[in-house]
Amino acid sequence: MSTATGTDKTGARTDEAADVITGARERIDALDDRIIGLVQERMAISAVIQEARIASGGRRVNLSREMDVLGHYRDALGKPGTSLAMTLLELCRGRV
């Protein structure tokens, strides 16, 4: 690996560190692809739930369920988990 190329892209100061960073970034990219796929799957399942709820005369959103989801993410990930859950809920049901 050329020091100017490999280390410039990673911010590392050695070729060895650049190699570690490059490999880890590839793993992160693969995880991100999986996460995106899971979010898309969650969105599709949420749409099925909303359609069934509305067809039965219910409301589009179940706020007590959303509070459970927020609590679950908060408990698992701390305060940032709440923000992540809010983003997921917004993606899956749109703004209320």
C-alpha positions in Angstrom: 0.0 0.0 0.0 1.3 3.4 -0.8 1.7 5.5 2.3 0.3 8.6 0.7 -2.8 6.8 -0.6 -3.7 4.4 2.2 -3.0 6.7 5.2 -4.6 9.7 3.5 -7.9 7.9 3.1 -8.0 6.5 6.7 -6.3 9.3 8.6 -3.8 6.7 9.9 -0.1 7.5 10.3 1.2 4.0 9.4 0.4 1.5 6.7 -0.4 -1.1 9.4 -3.0 1.2 11.0 -4.4 2.0 7.6 -4.9 -1.7 6.9 -6.7 -2.2 10.2 -8.9 0.8 9.6 -9.7 -0.3 6.0 -10.7 -3.8 7.1 -12.8 -2.5 9.9 -14.6 0.0 7.6 -15.4 -2.9 5.2 -17.0 -4.7 8.1 -18.9 -1.5 9.1 -20.1 -1.1 5.5 -21.4 -4.7 5.4 -23.2 -4.1 8.8 -24.7 -0.9 7.5 -26.1 -2.8 4.5 -27.6 -5.4 6.8 -29.1 -2.7 9.1 -30.6 -0.9 6.1 -32.2 -4.2 4.9 -33.6 -4.8 8.4 -35.0 -1.3 8.6 -36.7 -1.8 5.2 -38.1 -5.1 6.4 -39.4 -3.4 9.6 -41.1 -0.7 7.5 -42.9 -3.4 5.4 -44.1 -5.2 8.5 -45.2 -2.0 10.1 -47.3 -1.2 6.9 -49.1 -4.5 7.2 -49.8 -3.8 10.9 -51.1 -0.3 10.1 -53.3 -1.6 7.3 -54.8 -4.3 9.5 -55.4 -1.8 12.4 -57.1 0.7 10.1 -59.2 -1.9 8.3 -60.5 -3.0 11.7 -61.5 0.5 12.6 -58.5 1.3 14.7 -56.1 4.2 14.5 -53.0 4.2 12.3 -50.6 4.5 15.3 -50.7 2.7 18.7 -49.0 5.1 21.0 -48.6 2.7 23.9 -46.8 0.3 21.6 -44.5 3.1 20.5 -43.7 4.0 24.1 -42.7 0.3 24.6 -40.4 0.5 21.6 -38.9 3.8 22.8 -38.3 2.2 26.3 -36.8 -0.9 24.8 -34.2 1.1 22.8 -33.5 3.5 25.7 -32.9 0.5 28.0 -30.6 -1.2 25.5 -28.7 1.8 24.2 -29.2 4.7 26.6 -30.5 8.2 25.6 -29.2 7.9 22.0 -31.3 4.8 21.7 -34.4 6.9 22.2 -33.4 9.1 19.3 -32.7 6.0 17.1 -36.1 4.5 18.0 -37.9 7.8 17.2 -36.2 7.8 13.8 -37.2 4.2 13.2 -40.8 4.9 14.2 -40.9 7.9 11.9 -39.6 5.8 9.0 -42.2 3.1 9.7 -45.2 5.2 10.3 -44.4 8.7 9.0 -45.0 11.8 11.0 -48.0 11.9 13.3 
